[in-house]
Amino acid sequence: MKVACIRRHISSGSAFIGTGAVVLTDVSDYALMVGNPAKQKGWMCACGIQLVFKGNRAKCMACKRKYKKIGPEKIVEEHKKGAEVVPL
């Protein structure tokens, strides 16, 4: 896979970068980045399935992980702890 990164920070390893993408900006965890220059085209589950958000929440259709949007440029995976939903 060919990806060019120009002096920027890519997330801790959970971002999805398309083949041939030229990344010129910081990349959030779970972001799907494609193109030259790379632009965000959506969000991906850690298992590799594209997420569909309803409001600020999404649930992976394959592995059932749950995610919550924290502003326009960040999402977090959630898990249940008692009755409350807590970001990981």
ABEGO torsion letter per residue (X at the ends): XBBBBBGBBBBAGABBBBBGBBBABBBBBGBBBBEOBBBBAEBBBAAGBBBBBBEABBBBAAAGBBBBBBEAABBBBBBBBEABBBBX
